[in-house]
């Protein structure tokens, strides 16, 4: 009797956004299940895929079903809890299921052939030997062994009464073998890591697995070193983050999938690794915004960690010296347990924070970068051979290049932000799209030589310090110096060994680092984040000051902090100065309850992007009117649409709508259904962001600064060649990406720009403009009103000069050509 037909839904990785139906051969039925990795035929090739579910149809499908070719590897199947997690992430964050599956299955694990995974006979060598070596490197093992590992694990430190009480409470929850979330709230230097290690030791002794999450790559080496010291020779530690190479990722993934590695240390992407016996998830510095992913799917690592712990019936520990208000609120309303560590270990005192009023610190007519108070304390540390950390959350040398004659500011031609001056390499750079141009000696608008650099960055702070203290060695850590893969651990290790007295850095050094010889921390612009137009600006400022100040005094010597500010009377700075988190949280939660902000309501952000400003604004306005007619204002509050805080990035104009709701799971499906029923042009991509952390969030950008035109899991990045800059300049186009960074620093040539405006039902009007370098930036600001009489079209400029058409310079030649062709689409289309 023939067996019943069994079909499988298979997601072909990075080939199809929807599952495809394949037949399951009889010889594979005992081995294939939901979560198995298989090879399937697609067109004329075999591609890897993930079996999502198996089912028996009631009747034979009307189309020909191709069978699964083979099982990739039986031990590589994803556990059922991970499949449930991917499905929840897809539904809660409104992302496609295929993009969520890509998180759990990196490309590198499919680069190995079956021949490479075969075992070798005695005396033979195969490709697998190299993979074992790669796996050991990915696990962080030293093949030759180091002195510390060979000597055995280091002694376990003695816990303070507060630490011991926290460990006992957490272990009581672990013994219940069910999901419990703990907030470990402890001041900086209170020994939260010792509590983690003590709980980990009990979990590992029972044969279970541990996931240890850190927010930044800079914290990975430090955390990995402590774990090696504690569990040397007993448990293997796998490392997972975006800085690993493909071979290292493949080796680590194999070790985790096979259960060889019981401890995983990594960034937010480690949440989707195939750990089966997961019983403990640690989210260190849970307040950090780095846990929020800014690319599709836009999930929050902290919330995903809590849900995965719930699926496993595991323990989740959220640790921070400055918890997020959402987590702090959950300890009161949603059953999270609170464990406090109010004092530092060994009775060490918190650093004393001195407030320097920068209103009285002047360097000529401009405010000074360093206060006299900070310079005096830096001089004392240099004399005592102690180390100092200076924090400035701006990279580059100067943030503005200004003409004092006509108030011209150098701005990015593709983004609505000013260009930042970098001394190394010397250029003006856009920090959003990567555009670069040479530093002009005269103003492009009025030809005046009166150009000035305003603002300060880490490069300027380093240059000024080298002039004041030429005998001091400085290390600068920001996105420029730490762009290479292994540069950041090398720089931190140099500072740890005492090869430099002063460390200057951005937010990469603001949390989690432990340098015992650091006794002074200076916040050069401590109130900078307080002026960001975001309801979380106060929370971020308090967290930033507390975290950076906590880097001082972690050794035997007491620490000091100098907070430079123009708002010394601010109550928020006073709370941060005296480490009064509870007082700040109470006041901030009271204000948010009155205004209906998180954690009392959720926010769903909908962002629209388009290359035509008018078309994008029209689409956003029509979409907002459509929603207001169909949504219940008592349950869903709609705000917007409005132009984003950064109105244009990489030539894409952006408009935003915000939805304030009580329940995301009930509201987002309704919004997605309405979005499907609304006419939407293809040239205006959009995306959804659930629980956004940054209300001024700028959109989708790759690590190298290259913008992805289409948002989605299959968006491709164009690779610019070395000669594309010259070719693009000859065609009158601006180069992109790496080619823009390699573009020769020469003056721009006259450009020929063609703008096509189409309006339905009127014919197209083609406008050609020949602009010299002085008027090149005005081409995107010229708009045409299309009247019924095509011969009488009027032009209008919207730049600062407000020139009438009759007053345009002679260098601008305008010609119109009537094209008798209609465009069947929406009212306005993008410029072409």
BARO-579463 format. One line per field, with one value per residue (C-alpha): x, y, z. Coordinates in pm, 1 decimal, decimal comma. Example, Ala and Ser with C-alpha at 12.3 -4.5 7.8 and 13.67 -1.06 7.14 Angstrom:
u: 1230,0|1367,0
v: -450,0|-106,0
w: 780,0|714,0
***
This chain:
u: 0,0|161,2|237,6|38,6|180,6|388,2|480,1|715,2|713,7|1073,2|1223,3|1493,8|1752,3|1805,7|1627,5|1255,5|1070,9|790,2|802,3|797,8|627,3|843,8|773,7|943,1|1091,1|1026,9|1396,0|1416,4|1095,2|1254,5|1523,8|1360,4|1148,7|1056,6|1379,5|1593,3|1838,3|1802,2|1903,7|1623,6|1616,3|1528,5|1542,0|1865,1|2056,8|2043,1|2011,0|2002,4|1671,6|1497,6|1200,5|939,8|663,4|548,4|189,5|-24,4|-258,4|-620,2|-586,6|-302,8|-170,3|-264,9|100,2|403,5|585,8|961,9|1118,0|1377,0|1719,4|1899,7|1934,7|2215,1|2317,6|2095,5|2263,2|2220,4|1840,0|1706,4|1530,4|1151,2|1184,2|1398,2|1134,8|872,1|1099,1|1145,2|770,5|710,3|972,9|809,6|462,0|552,6|789,8|600,8|891,6|885,7|947,9|1226,5|1420,5|1390,4|1515,5|1820,8|1911,6|1933,8|2116,4|2424,0|2565,7|2894,6|2753,8|2661,7|3008,1|3120,0|3062,6|2978,5|3325,2|3472,6|3269,9|3372,4|3591,5|3944,4|4086,7|4384,5|4694,7|4501,4|4425,2|4111,7|3963,8|3794,2|4126,5|4130,6|3771,9|3853,2|4125,6|3880,6|3627,5|3886,6|3979,7|3613,5|3571,5|3850,4|4087,3|4461,1|4595,9|4931,9|4771,6|4858,3|5012,2|4687,8|4495,0|4763,7|4787,0|4414,4|4124,1|4169,8|4033,6|3667,3|3633,9|3452,2|3106,1|2971,3|2647,4|2449,3|2604,4|2543,3|2178,6|2133,0|2292,5|2072,4|1754,2|1844,4|1931,2|1598,9|1427,1|1649,6|1555,6|1189,5|1269,2|1039,3|1071,8|1166,0|1313,4|1548,6|1671,8|2017,5|2042,2|2382,9|2596,7|2906,8|3175,6|2931,2|3032,9|2744,3|2976,2|3069,2|2699,0|2667,4|2962,9|2836,7|2496,8|2659,3|2869,0|2556,3|2377,0|2678,8|2723,1|2373,3|2473,9|2270,4|2373,8|2427,0|2390,4|2581,3|2488,1|2696,8|2589,9|2920,1|3202,0|3445,3|3311,8|3358,6|3736,5|3701,4|3404,9|3572,2|3888,2|3697,4|3504,7|3823,9|3978,6|3677,2|3595,2|3937,0|3963,6|3601,9|3369,6|3421,9|3321,9|3192,5|3204,9|2946,2|2924,7|2940,9|3316,3|3392,3|3498,0|3295,4|3520,8|3510,7|3133,0|3104,3|3325,3|3137,1|2797,1|2898,2|3020,9|2698,5|2467,5|2644,5|2624,2|3001,8|3006,4|2800,4|2873,8|2803,1|2922,4|2801,8|2604,6|2231,1|2260,9|2364,8|2000,5|1924,2|2188,8|2067,6|2116,5|1893,1|1952,5|1942,7|1865,8|2021,5|2028,4|2229,2|2169,9|2451,5|2396,7|2035,9|1961,6|2198,7|2045,9|2283,7|2046,8|1799,0|1860,2|1816,9|1779,0|1503,6|1385,3|1405,5|1394,0|1510,1|1760,1|1649,0|1284,2|1373,6|1597,8|1310,0|1076,9|1331,9|1384,7|1008,3|999,8|1278,6|1140,1|1476,1|1613,1|1677,0|1900,3|1897,1|2189,8|2258,0|2370,5|2114,2|1821,4|1588,6|1265,0|1072,8|1260,5|1237,8|863,0|831,9|969,6|663,7|386,4|477,1|640,7|1012,3|1221,7|1452,7|1796,8|1994,3|2366,9|2379,4|2753,5|3080,0|3283,6|3552,0|3383,6|3517,0|3346,9|3175,7|3371,3|3311,6|3152,1|3258,1|3047,3|3242,0|3036,1|3150,9|2970,8|3271,5|3533,3|3637,2|3910,0|3892,2|3533,6|3452,1|3383,0|3684,7|3699,8|3870,2|3793,4|4072,4|3939,5|3978,8|4324,3|4451,5|4330,8|4477,2|4813,1|4793,7|4723,1|5015,1|5246,9|5117,4|5142,4|4767,0|4536,3|4245,4|3950,7|3797,1|3455,1|3325,8|3041,8|3140,2|3403,8|3599,9|3765,8|3486,7|3115,7|3049,1|3230,2|3082,8|3129,4|3106,3|3030,5|2708,6|2632,7|2695,6|2733,5|2889,5|2615,8|2590,7|2430,2|2246,4|2152,8|2010,1|2303,3|2618,6|2952,3|3203,3|3565,2|3818,8|4185,2|4292,1|4218,5|4171,5|3825,9|3466,1|3264,4|2900,1|2851,9|2528,8|2604,0|2985,3|3010,3|3341,0|3469,8|3780,2|3806,7|3736,9|3962,3|3686,0|3313,5|3129,7|2848,8|3014,8|3383,5|3481,4|3793,4|3634,2|3562,1|3567,7|3550,9|3303,0|3233,7|3459,6|3521,7|3756,5|4026,3|4030,3|4037,6|4338,1|4520,0|4459,2|4576,3|4896,9|4972,8|4897,7|5062,1|5325,3|5475,9|5150,2|5060,2|4700,3|4484,8|4174,3|3889,6|3604,6|3459,0|3760,9|4033,8|3835,5|3692,2|3915,6|3814,1|4081,3|4173,0|3947,8|4078,2|4436,5|4378,3|4203,2|4480,4|4744,9|4562,8|4521,9|4897,2|4965,4|5116,3|4906,1|4801,7|4489,8|4209,0|3982,2|3671,3|3306,2|3027,8|3239,2|3420,2|3121,7|3022,0|3144,5|3520,5|3727,5|4064,9|4188,2|4444,6|4188,0|4123,5|3989,1|3706,9|3620,5|3293,7|3380,9|3021,5|2819,7|2486,1|2510,6|2248,3|2007,0|1921,9|1814,6|1441,8|1340,6|1135,9|1416,1|1687,0|1678,2|1702,9|1993,1|2177,4|2143,9|2259,0|2551,7|2681,9|2646,1|2807,9|3104,4|3159,6|3164,7|3491,4|3679,9|3795,6|3750,4|4086,8|4240,0|4263,3|3952,5|3818,4|3703,5|3482,4|3467,0|3134,0|3157,3|2818,2|2642,7|2342,6|2484,3|2144,8|1969,8|1795,3|1874,0|2247,4|2211,3|2051,2|2328,7|2592,5|2468,2|2376,9|2008,4|1855,7|1537,8|1453,2|1512,1|1306,8|1011,2|991,8|1045,9|780,2|533,3|582,4|555,1|232,1|81,8|184,8|109,6|463,3|637,0|631,5|262,2|195,9|377,9|491,8|481,8|675,5|599,2|857,0|814,5|1105,5|1114,0|1348,7|1078,9|994,7|650,6|546,9|662,2|480,6|165,8|174,9|228,7|-57,4|-294,1|-195,6|-258,2|-602,8|-688,5|-599,2|-786,2|-1107,5|-1067,7|-889,4|-1053,2|-886,7|-975,1|-750,6|-498,3|-356,0|-205,8|47,4|169,3|259,7|549,3|893,4|1154,4|1409,3|1663,6|1448,8|1671,0|1933,0|2110,6|1868,4|1567,8|1314,8|1154,6|816,4|703,0|381,4|363,6|99,1|55,2|-118,6|-176,1|-112,3|115,9|-9,4|-364,1|-278,7|5,0|-188,0|-466,5|-219,4|-50,1|-386,4|-478,9|-139,6|-208,2|-545,0|-401,7|-254,3|119,4|369,8|676,4|917,8|822,3|951,8|837,7|906,6|763,2|955,0|793,4|909,4|1165,9|1435,3|1534,7|1253,5|1501,4|1614,3|1740,4|1664,8|1850,4|2224,1|2499,2|2809,8|3019,6|2775,1|2622,1|2245,8|2022,3|1766,1|1509,1|1442,2|1423,6|1619,4|1718,6|1842,3|2170,6|2462,2|2630,0|3008,2|3171,3|3497,4|3806,3|3739,5|3371,9|3454,9|3614,2|3342,9|3063,0|3220,2|3241,8|2871,9|2777,4|2683,1|2809,7|2990,4|2863,2|3010,5|3377,4|3425,5|3313,3|3570,1|3844,7|3736,2|4018,8|3990,6|3925,7|3682,4|3347,0|3299,8|2987,8|2715,0|2433,9|2128,3|1801,0|1481,3|1160,0|834,1|520,4|168,8|-145,2|-330,3|-102,5|190,8|545,8|753,8|1126,7|1348,1|1722,8|1948,4|2315,5|2453,2|2800,8|2955,3|2805,0|2445,8|2486,4|2304,1|2005,4|1899,5|1714,8|1529,0|1372,8|1006,9|768,5|398,2|234,1|-66,7|-320,7|-144,6|186,3|347,5|319,4|499,6|643,8|949,9|1019,8|1329,9|1314,9|1678,2|1799,0|1848,7|1482,4|1571,8|1296,0|1329,4|1425,0|1709,7|1873,6|2242,5|2343,0|2521,0|2181,7|2026,0|1669,9|1498,8|1166,3|1047,0|693,2|667,7|321,2|308,3|101,2|220,2|-42,0|15,8|-30,6|-52,6|319,4|616,2|979,5|1236,7|1431,0
v: 0,0|332,9|580,5|904,9|1207,0|1423,6|1777,6|2031,2|2410,7|2511,1|2858,6|2862,9|3084,0|3420,4|3307,8|3344,3|3558,2|3301,0|2928,1|2680,9|2340,3|2030,5|1662,1|1456,4|1127,0|811,1|758,9|1103,8|1088,5|942,6|1209,9|1530,4|1739,1|2104,4|2300,7|2064,1|2208,6|2053,1|2099,7|2156,1|2193,4|2541,6|2609,4|2442,0|2438,5|2301,9|2555,0|2528,0|2567,7|2539,6|2309,1|2520,8|2262,1|1922,1|1849,7|1595,1|1753,9|1645,3|1606,6|1599,5|1946,9|2063,9|2135,3|1911,4|1877,2|1837,3|1628,8|1746,4|1652,8|1564,1|1639,7|1884,0|1763,8|1593,2|1750,8|2101,5|2117,7|2426,4|2350,2|2399,0|2683,6|2878,1|2834,0|2968,4|3263,9|3347,6|3334,7|3568,4|3816,9|3816,0|3887,1|4133,2|4348,5|4322,3|4165,3|3894,5|3544,5|3493,0|3791,5|3648,8|3308,8|3479,7|3587,9|3226,5|3089,6|3291,7|3244,8|3107,3|2779,0|2669,0|2722,7|2377,5|2078,7|1730,7|1617,4|1879,4|1746,6|1383,7|1216,6|1117,8|770,7|715,7|874,4|1082,6|1449,7|1613,3|1956,8|1888,1|1934,6|2296,4|2338,9|2201,5|2462,7|2731,9|2614,2|2635,6|2986,5|3087,0|2936,2|3158,2|2870,4|2910,6|2595,3|2615,4|2694,9|2992,7|3005,5|3092,7|2806,1|2554,0|2666,6|2613,2|2849,0|3159,5|3168,6|3259,2|3606,7|3648,5|3796,0|4086,6|4039,2|4218,9|4001,3|3681,8|3776,8|3846,0|3512,7|3320,7|3488,5|3418,9|3055,7|3008,4|3114,7|2880,5|2583,2|2640,3|2539,3|2801,4|3142,2|3425,6|3766,3|3941,3|4299,8|4320,1|4689,9|4780,5|5092,8|5089,0|4873,2|4686,9|4342,6|4249,3|4029,6|3824,9|3756,8|3644,6|3406,5|3255,8|3177,9|3049,2|2803,5|2641,4|2628,0|2473,8|2217,8|2088,6|2041,6|2333,6|2611,2|2983,5|3283,1|3597,1|3910,4|4228,2|4545,4|4646,9|4462,0|4649,0|4456,3|4113,1|4069,0|4176,2|3946,1|3658,2|3694,6|3675,3|3369,1|3194,2|3268,7|3135,8|2826,8|2741,9|2374,5|2295,5|2455,4|2584,6|2940,3|3035,5|3393,9|3538,4|3889,8|4073,9|4125,5|3757,2|3625,2|3370,3|3079,0|3176,3|3200,7|2861,1|2699,7|2862,0|2770,6|2406,0|2392,9|2548,3|2333,2|2014,9|2114,6|2125,4|2489,3|2539,3|2912,4|3166,7|3525,8|3766,3|4063,1|4071,9|3839,3|3556,8|3533,3|3324,5|3054,7|2690,2|2633,3|2346,8|2325,0|2698,2|2766,6|3109,7|3431,0|3726,3|4068,4|4289,9|4668,7|4601,3|4973,6|5014,6|5124,3|4894,5|4606,4|4764,5|4662,5|4937,9|4708,0|4471,2|4300,3|4582,1|4383,6|4477,1|4226,7|4271,6|4194,7|3901,8|3762,6|3778,2|3598,1|3328,5|3268,2|3233,7|2972,7|2769,7|2810,4|2965,7|3236,9|3584,9|3831,9|4196,6|4385,5|4759,1|5047,3|5269,2|5045,1|5149,4|5292,7|5014,7|4747,9|4947,1|4981,4|4605,0|4536,7|4711,4|4620,9|4297,0|4068,2|4120,9|4060,1|4339,0|4271,1|4575,8|4628,0|4980,8|4986,8|4910,9|4604,7|4624,1|4935,4|5151,4|5487,1|5618,7|5888,2|6248,7|6442,6|6806,9|7032,2|7280,9|7577,5|7630,4|7964,1|8121,9|7928,1|8122,4|8091,4|8439,5|8489,2|8117,3|7869,2|7665,6|7290,9|7218,8|7389,1|7498,9|7258,8|6960,7|7064,6|7100,2|6752,7|6606,1|6755,8|6599,7|6252,9|6279,6|6365,9|6070,9|5824,1|5763,6|5728,7|5943,0|5899,5|6185,7|6139,7|6336,8|6186,1|6347,1|6223,0|6430,7|6766,4|7023,5|6975,1|7287,9|7467,8|7820,2|8131,4|8442,1|8659,4|8501,1|8239,6|7954,5|7613,2|7316,8|7054,5|6711,6|6718,2|6394,9|6447,7|6739,8|6754,0|6961,4|6811,3|6732,3|6831,5|6553,7|6637,2|6276,5|6230,9|6600,9|6636,9|6725,9|6411,9|6316,6|6070,1|5934,2|5845,7|5858,0|6146,7|6333,5|6649,1|6864,0|7161,1|7475,4|7778,3|8018,7|8019,4|7846,0|8100,2|8441,6|8355,4|8501,1|8359,6|8413,2|8046,4|7910,6|7571,3|7551,9|7273,7|7008,8|6639,6|6372,0|6464,5|6823,5|6713,6|6493,5|6773,5|7027,9|6783,4|6709,6|7082,1|7129,9|6806,4|6710,5|6453,3|6256,0|5960,7|5966,7|5696,5|5792,1|5541,8|5625,7|5495,5|5626,3|5453,2|5137,4|5076,2|4775,8|4442,0|4391,7|4755,9|4809,7|4521,5|4623,4|4984,7|4885,0|4640,1|4910,1|5137,0|4852,5|4787,2|5152,4|5248,6|5567,6|5804,2|5951,5|5774,3|5989,8|5830,5|5837,4|5615,0|5308,6|5360,8|5473,6|5144,9|4819,5|4880,6|4815,9|4991,4|4994,0|5270,6|5522,6|5783,7|6072,6|6094,3|6409,3|6463,5|6742,5|6810,6|6625,6|6786,9|6737,8|6462,1|6665,0|6888,0|6609,4|6642,0|6310,0|6226,5|5987,3|6255,6|6301,9|5928,0|5892,8|6186,2|6044,1|5699,9|5841,5|6053,4|5770,6|5510,5|5725,6|5845,1|5483,8|5419,0|5615,6|5481,2|5108,9|5024,1|5098,8|5472,9|5695,0|5852,7|6194,5|6314,7|6657,3|6723,5|7021,2|7175,1|7496,8|7400,4|7361,1|7441,5|7144,7|6914,9|6611,9|6683,2|6720,4|6374,0|6228,1|6404,9|6235,7|5898,3|5935,8|5703,0|5628,2|5998,3|6055,4|5748,0|5849,2|6196,4|6074,1|5801,2|6053,1|6280,7|5993,4|5872,4|6216,6|6230,3|5867,2|5771,8|5436,2|5232,6|5318,6|5282,8|5135,9|5333,9|5205,9|5414,6|5413,1|5580,5|5660,2|5737,1|5875,3|6056,8|6307,4|6532,1|6631,4|6277,3|6147,0|6423,1|6364,8|5989,8|6041,5|6292,3|6065,5|5767,4|5967,0|6081,7|5724,4|5597,4|5867,7|5762,9|5398,7|5393,5|5435,1|5738,9|5614,1|5306,4|5417,9|5768,1|5875,7|6157,9|6288,1|6260,9|6500,9|6537,4|6345,4|6527,9|6459,1|6529,6|6377,4|6102,4|5975,5|6165,0|5998,6|6237,2|6095,1|6138,4|5968,4|5864,1|5756,5|5529,3|5528,0|5203,4|4988,5|4650,3|4596,3|4244,5|4375,3|4690,6|4602,7|4334,2|4586,9|4848,2|4597,7|4495,7|4858,3|4909,9|4622,7|4774,5|5121,8|5207,0|5239,3|5339,8|5121,3|5414,9|5508,2|5228,7|5219,4|5021,9|4966,7|5009,1|4874,5|5023,6|5260,5|5386,4|5688,6|5912,3|6090,9|5759,5|5811,6|5484,6|5201,2|5222,9|4967,4|4962,0|5120,6|5405,5|5272,7|5311,5|5022,9|5159,3|4886,9|4789,5|4414,7|4099,2|4067,7|4421,5|4414,6|4650,9|4784,9|4749,4|5065,6|5005,4|5221,0|5404,0|5473,7|5813,9|5937,4|5787,5|5926,5|6270,7|6265,9|6182,0|6457,6|6217,2|6203,7|5877,2|5663,8|5446,1|5356,4|5539,8|5863,1|5818,9|5767,5|6056,0|6301,9|6631,9|6863,6|7144,5|7037,3|7089,4|7237,1|6977,7|6903,8|6803,9|6681,9|6689,2|6532,4|6621,6|6429,7|6510,1|6319,7|6378,2|6643,0|6556,6|6549,7|6865,6|6802,6|7072,1|7075,4|7288,4|7365,1|7483,1|7587,0|7493,0|7794,9|7701,9|7321,1|7279,2|7482,0|7233,3|7012,6|7315,5|7433,6|7343,6|7388,8|7465,2|7283,9|7479,1|7368,5|7596,1|7416,7|7714,2|7929,9|7741,8|7944,7|7851,8|7937,4|7894,7|7816,1|7871,4|8144,9|8400,7|8382,3|8476,0|8531,7|8357,6|8688,3|8731,4|8395,1|8422,7|8383,8|8056,2|7887,8|7787,3|7653,7|7477,6|7296,5|7026,6|6898,4|6519,3|6397,9|6097,4|6033,5|5855,9|5619,7|5639,9|5857,0|6235,3|6304,0|6080,3|6108,0|6310,6|6100,7
w: 0,0|-102,5|170,8|194,8|15,6|249,9|148,0|299,4|307,3|240,2|258,9|-6,1|156,8|-10,1|-322,8|-251,6|4,9|30,6|108,1|-178,0|-175,4|-218,8|-183,2|87,4|-43,4|155,1|235,9|401,6|606,8|924,2|926,3|801,9|1036,7|1084,2|1115,5|904,7|653,9|311,5|-48,7|-297,6|-675,4|-797,4|-1167,1|-1279,8|-954,5|-600,7|-321,9|59,3|232,7|568,4|618,8|793,6|831,8|705,6|606,8|423,6|168,0|145,7|-229,3|-475,1|-570,0|-921,8|-1001,6|-1031,0|-698,2|-712,1|-432,8|-180,9|-314,1|8,3|378,4|446,2|789,2|1044,5|1348,4|1206,4|1242,3|1420,0|1749,5|1767,0|2017,9|1770,2|1500,1|1740,0|1816,9|1447,5|1391,9|1688,3|1565,4|1222,4|1361,3|1635,8|1428,7|1102,1|911,7|649,1|775,1|523,2|660,0|1012,5|896,2|747,7|1102,3|1217,3|912,7|809,8|463,4|589,6|721,9|368,4|224,3|342,7|116,8|233,7|133,3|363,7|658,6|605,8|862,5|768,2|794,4|1026,5|881,7|624,7|625,1|487,8|464,2|795,9|977,4|870,2|983,8|1329,2|1353,3|1241,9|1499,8|1774,6|1666,3|1665,4|2010,2|2134,9|2214,8|2215,5|2052,2|2226,5|2559,5|2776,0|3118,3|3288,9|3129,8|3205,0|3566,8|3617,7|3683,8|3892,7|4251,6|4293,3|4450,2|4778,6|4730,3|4928,5|5127,1|4853,5|4583,4|4778,9|4834,4|4462,9|4367,3|4608,8|4482,2|4119,0|4191,7|4368,7|4048,4|3847,3|4065,7|3980,6|3618,9|3472,1|3311,9|3546,9|3454,1|3699,4|3685,3|3842,4|3919,1|4055,1|4047,2|3830,3|3987,6|4213,4|4083,7|3855,7|3648,1|3956,7|4009,9|3647,3|3679,5|4003,8|3850,5|3531,2|3730,7|3876,0|3538,0|3361,3|3639,2|3555,9|3189,6|3057,5|2817,4|2870,7|2638,8|2744,4|2546,2|2533,3|2348,0|2189,1|2016,7|2241,5|2543,3|2386,1|2452,6|2815,9|2878,9|2696,2|2903,5|3231,1|3117,6|3014,1|3351,0|3536,0|3327,2|3182,8|3085,4|3181,7|2925,7|2575,7|2494,2|2148,9|2025,7|1787,7|1648,8|1317,2|1339,4|1280,3|943,5|753,1|847,1|1213,2|1204,4|1042,3|1304,2|1591,4|1442,1|1407,4|1767,8|1896,9|1683,4|1793,0|2161,3|2203,3|2312,7|2629,6|2662,5|2389,8|2415,3|2150,2|2032,5|1961,7|1659,1|1896,2|2004,0|1695,5|1741,2|1766,0|2138,9|2254,6|2630,0|2690,8|3057,3|3122,8|2916,1|3045,7|2887,6|3011,4|2990,0|2895,4|2859,6|2564,9|2233,9|2042,5|2116,5|1873,7|1512,5|1256,1|955,6|859,9|1077,5|1331,8|1653,3|2002,6|2141,2|2501,2|2426,5|2201,3|2477,5|2724,2|2484,6|2403,3|2774,5|2805,6|2526,7|2689,5|3041,2|3122,5|3345,4|3203,2|3388,4|3276,9|3423,2|3424,7|3641,7|3468,1|3364,6|3087,8|3216,3|3040,9|3238,1|3561,9|3504,6|3450,2|3798,5|3938,4|3697,2|3519,4|3769,8|3699,3|4010,4|4126,8|4279,8|4387,6|4440,9|4585,8|4669,6|4495,1|4585,0|4855,4|4994,7|4713,7|4678,3|4369,8|4182,7|4277,7|3991,0|3954,1|3731,8|3518,6|3398,1|3040,2|3012,6|3181,3|2985,3|2676,4|2415,4|2269,5|2160,0|2128,2|2408,9|2507,2|2451,7|2786,2|3113,8|3344,9|3606,6|3373,1|3252,7|3609,3|3700,0|3381,6|3472,9|3818,7|3673,2|3434,7|3721,2|3929,3|3634,8|3637,9|3339,7|3223,9|2987,8|2790,0|2634,5|2336,1|2136,3|1805,4|1568,2|1322,3|1377,7|1330,5|1271,1|1058,2|774,7|767,5|556,9|772,3|470,3|342,5|613,2|371,8|538,4|356,4|337,1|182,6|-163,7|-87,6|279,2|472,5|715,0|728,4|631,2|905,3|862,9|915,3|943,1|875,7|591,1|519,0|369,3|437,5|503,7|547,3|832,5|684,2|322,2|317,3|65,0|69,0|-91,7|-71,2|161,3|-42,5|5,0|-99,3|-42,5|-331,7|-306,1|-262,8|-330,7|6,9|178,7|522,2|599,2|952,8|1119,8|1407,4|1654,6|1800,9|1757,3|1881,4|1628,1|1751,0|2115,2|2040,7|1855,3|2134,2|2402,1|2214,2|2209,6|2580,2|2699,3|2439,1|2674,8|2705,9|2487,0|2362,9|2208,6|2012,8|1967,9|1733,5|1409,1|1216,2|1417,2|1496,4|1149,6|1084,7|1223,7|1491,7|1557,6|1860,9|2079,5|1998,5|2102,5|2425,5|2512,9|2459,6|2701,2|2949,7|2943,6|3020,4|2684,6|2685,9|2961,0|2798,5|2611,1|2395,7|2251,2|2159,5|2295,8|2208,5|2541,6|2747,1|2908,3|3053,8|3029,3|3341,3|3371,3|3733,5|3676,0|3544,8|3812,0|3603,3|3350,4|3160,0|2972,5|2731,1|2623,4|2883,0|2797,5|2420,3|2400,4|2614,0|2316,0|2080,4|1988,7|2141,4|2449,1|2556,0|2548,5|2926,2|2988,5|2745,9|2901,8|3252,0|3136,4|2943,0|3230,4|3481,4|3256,9|3152,9|3509,1|3624,6|3436,6|3705,4|4040,6|3970,3|4128,0|4464,8|4402,6|4420,1|4100,4|3992,7|3708,3|3545,0|3372,6|3136,8|3063,1|2967,0|3185,9|3536,8|3691,5|3524,1|3771,2|3556,3|3579,2|3955,8|3977,5|3765,5|3975,5|4292,2|4129,1|4215,5|3958,9|4154,5|4185,6|3817,0|3718,9|3935,5|3781,6|3426,2|3457,6|3596,7|3295,4|3048,7|3205,4|3162,1|2796,0|2713,2|2614,2|2667,0|2882,3|2921,8|2548,6|2250,6|1948,5|1590,6|1343,4|971,4|748,8|379,5|149,8|-202,0|-435,2|-526,9|-232,7|-360,2|-446,3|-107,7|80,3|-126,0|-59,7|314,8|332,5|139,2|354,8|672,9|553,3|455,8|803,0|992,7|822,2|927,8|1263,7|1601,1|1763,5|2111,6|2075,0|1809,5|1823,4|1490,4|1481,2|1149,8|875,1|905,7|761,4|959,4|1172,5|896,2|595,0|326,3|333,9|25,5|-200,9|-34,4|121,4|433,2|599,4|916,6|1087,7|1452,6|1603,4|1982,4|2078,8|2384,9|2217,8|1918,4|1842,9|1792,0|1598,1|1361,2|1164,3|1107,2|981,7|752,2|606,9|542,3|381,1|139,4|39,9|-24,9|-367,7|-323,2|-594,2|-622,7|-614,4|-254,6|-30,6|331,0|646,0|992,8|1316,0|1633,1|1964,4|1805,8|2040,4|1835,7|1718,2|1489,7|1342,2|989,6|814,1|647,9|591,9|560,8|777,5|502,8|456,1|132,9|124,9|22,2|-221,0|-160,5|197,2|248,5|307,1|-58,2|-113,8|-302,3|-254,2|-565,9|-561,4|-695,7|-879,2|-846,1|-1173,8|-1113,6|-961,4|-1282,8|-1503,8|-1286,0|-1285,5|-1663,7|-1689,4|-1449,9|-1171,1|-815,5|-727,9|-442,3|-169,3|-176,3|-506,8|-341,4|-68,3|-328,3|-548,9|-630,1|-445,3|-741,8|-800,5|-943,7|-1317,9|-1476,8|-1465,4|-1708,5|-1506,3|-1653,8|-1452,2|-1577,4|-1404,9|-1496,1|-1396,3|-1482,7|-1710,9|-1867,0|-2093,9|-1970,3|-1958,3|-1987,7|-1839,3|-1904,8|-1687,5|-1734,0|-1404,1|-1305,6|-969,9|-798,9|-881,9|-883,2|-553,7|-671,9|-939,0|-691,2|-552,4|-879,5|-921,7|-1216,5|-1208,4|-1496,9|-1622,8|-1876,6|-2125,8|-2176,8|-2348,2|-2035,9|-1762,5|-1476,6|-1275,5|-914,5|-698,7|-328,6|-230,3|2,9|-275,1|-389,5|-748,3|-998,8|-1338,4|-1501,7|-1249,5|-1307,7|-1401,5|-1760,6|-1683,2|-1637,4|-1967,2|-1958,0|-2244,2|-2244,1|-2476,8|-2498,8|-2508,7|-2618,4|-2389,7|-2079,6|-1768,9|-1621,3|-1249,6|-946,4|-957,0|-924,9|-996,4|-901,4|-1086,4|-1338,1
***
